[in-house]
């Protein structure tokens, strides 16, 4: 399901099902965002504690999210889930970490499909459109020197829609600061 981090940022509608003892009756489905991977336990079979072991699909919910659909004592419950569009407030956010010789760009708050399939960056002077490489999840990397330029990012989501955030980072941008575009998908 997590697809080696490629579906990070995608949204899912989740509903507890087939467990009247543990599911909270009459509750609305919960919408969650995929943010991380639960590591597999290959020492246990998938039906005896190895809940994260492939090919079993699962969602590991935070306790506040889990308590919206099921009783705490349940621990593990059967669910129905489906991928849904992500509804986000505000624009797409970009955070660059690293240094002049190695940049990592975290892309967050992506609406629509939610997951980022490709990311390009362009400066206002010397940096031409450059395709970044996925580092992990929605963190992308390049060794291109991006300093001293106003930066524009082009995001392509998993459903192949594209959005360009023109000059979202000012010429004097700084590492570790999050910049938000005025628009989203």
N, C-alpha and C positions, 0 to 999 in steps of 0.2 A: 504494500500500500504506500509506504513512504518513498519507495523507488529511489533508494540511495540519496535521499534529500531533495530529489527533484520536485516532489509535491509539497514541500515545505511552503506554507502560506495558503494552501488550498483550504476551503471550508467544507464542512460536512454537517449535515443534519443528522442527529442521533436520537434514537428512541429506544427505551428499555422495552423488551418484549418477551413473551412466553415465560414469564416468571412472576405470577400473581403475588407470590409471597414477598418478593423483593422489589418489584417495580412499583413506583408511585403512580397510583391510578389517576387517570384524567390529566396528567401533566402534558404540557405542550412539548413538542420536540425541542431539543437543545441544539444550537449551532456552535460548533467549535472550529478552531483553526489548527491545522497540523503544524507543529513547531519543532518536534524532536522525534527521535527514534528510541523505542524501548529495546535494549539489547537482548538478543535471543539467549536462551539457556539450552544449549544443545544436549545437556546431560539429562534433561527431562523430556518425555514425549509431550506433544502439544495438547493432549487431553488429560495431563496429570501434572499441572504446575508450570509447564513450559509454554505459557500463554503467548509469549513473544516469539516463539520458534516458528519459522516458516514451514509450511505454507499457510499457517493459521493467520487470518487477518484479525486485527484487533485495534482498538483505540484505548490508550492509557490516559484516562481523564484525571484532571486535578480533583482533589476531594470536593471543593465547592461546586464544580461542574457535575461530578458524579451524584452528589446529594440532591441535585435538581431532578434527577430521573429515577434514582433508586435509594434504597435504605442502606445506611453505612455498613451494617453487619453483613450485607450480601457479598461484599468483596468483588466478585466477578459475576456479571450478569450478561445474558444474551441481548444483543442489540440489533436493530435494523438501522442502516445508515445509507446515506446517499450524498453525492457531491452536490453542492449548491453554490450559487454565486456569493462572493464575499461582499458584504456591505461595509464600507469603511467611511469614517468621517475624516475630512481633510484630504490633503494630497498625498502622493507617494513620497516616502521618506528615504533619504540617502545618507549613509554615514561612511566616511572613508577613514580607515585606520592604516597604519603602516608607516612608510617613509617615502622619500623622493624616488627610491629605486624599487619599491615593492608596495603596491596599493591593494587594499582589500576594501570592497564596497559592499556594505550590507544594504539590501533593498527591503523595506518594510512598508506596511500599511497599503498593500496593493489590493485594489478593489477588483470586481469581476471574477475572473478565474482564480486570482489570488497567488498562484504560483508563477514564478518567472522562468521562462524557458531560454531566454537569451537577453544579454545586456550589452549595449554599446555606449561608448563615451566619446565626446568631441569637445575640444577646447576652442576658445575663440581666436587663437593665433596659430601655433605650430602643430597642435595635436589634431590629426584628421580622425574621421570615424574609426574607432578601434573596438574590436570585439573582445570582451572580457571572457575569461575562462571561469567556470564554476569551481569554487574551492570546496564548499560544502553547503547544502541547503540553499539559502538565498544570499550567500556571501560569494562575491565574484572577485577575481584578481587580475591584475595586469602589472607588468614591470615598466610600462610607459610612464615617463615623468609628467605628472598632471599638475604640478605646482605652478602657481603664478598665472593660471588661466581660469577664466569663467568656464564652468563645465556644464554641458548639456548631456542628458542621458536619454537613451531610447530603450524602453522596456518592451519585450515581447513575452506575452503570457502563454501558458500551456494551450490555450485555444487559438493561438496565432494572432491575437489582436495586438496592435502596437500603440504605444503612447510615448510621445517625446516631451520631456521636461526641459524646456529651453532655458539655458543659463540659470539653472536652479542653484548652483554653487557660484558665489561671487568670485572675482579674481583673487581676493585675499582670504579664501576659505581656509579652514584649519582642520588638521587631523583630529578625529575623535568627536567632532561636532556633527549633529544631525541637522540636515537641511530638508525642508519640506516644500515640495512643488505646490503650486496653487491648484492643480487639478489632479484627477484620478480617472480611472476607467469608468 
